[in-house]
Amino acid sequence: MPIKKSSIKDVRRTARRRVRNVAVMSRLRGAIKKVRDAKSADEAALALNIAESLIDKAARRKYIPANNAARNKSRLAVAVNKLKTAA
């Protein structure tokens, strides 16, 4: 355990940040998974819209790097387009 007052505060701050980071990333991964697991093209398109919004927010708030966000959005769009053409 830390002894200095500032280090004790750091531990508390890190714990708060971790809770927030885990929540944001969990929600993001769940949204991405919904797009990938969608059965129909319409369902996938709706899930993609939600996922893209969450990905953009995560990138804007520096939870994920900008290139990571762009890559995820691109790959999800390709997956949804495959479903549309198959239908």
N, C-alpha and C positions, 0 to 999 in steps of 0.2 A: 504494500500500500504506500502511496506517496505521503510525504511528510509536509512538503511546502504547500502553503495555502493555494497558490496558483496551480499546482499540480493536481490538487484535490478537485479544484474547479474544472480542470481539463478532463478529469475522469468522468465527472458528471456531464459535461458538455459532449464528450465522445459517446456516452451512453445514449443521450437524447438524439444525437445525430444518427447513431446506428439504428435506433428504432424507426426513425423517419426514413432512412435509406432502405432498410429492409422492406418497409411497407410500400414505398414507391416502386422498388424493383420487382417485388412480388406481384403487384398489380400490373406492371408492365409485361412481365413474363406470362401472366395469365391471359392478358389481352392478345398477345402474340400467339399463344397456344390455341385460343379460340378461333383465330383466323385459319391456322393450319388444320384444325380438326373439323372445320365447317363441312357439312355434307353437300349443301347446295350453293350455287353461285351467288344467289341473293343473300343468303346467310353470311357467306364469306365477305361479300362487299360491305355489308353492314358492320361486321366485326372489324374489317380493315379500316373503315372510317374511324372507329373508336380507337383502334390500336395506333393509327397514324397520329391522332391527336395526343395520345399519351406519350408516344415516342418523341414528338416535337416538344412537349412540355418537359420531359426528362432531359432532353438535350439542352433546352434553353436554360434549365436550372442546374446544368452541369452534373447531372447524375450519370449521364453517358456522354462520350465524345460525339461531336457533330458527325464525323464520318461513320461512326457506328450507327447512328440514327438513320443516316442516309442509306446505308447498306441494308439495314433491317427493313426499312420502308420499301426499298427496291425489290428485295427478295419476296416480301409479302405480296407486293403488287403482281409480280411474276406468277406466284402461286395462285392468286385469285384469277388472273387472266387465263391460266391453264384450265381452271375449273369452268370458266365462262365458255371457252372454246370447246371443251369436252361435252358441255350440256347441249 
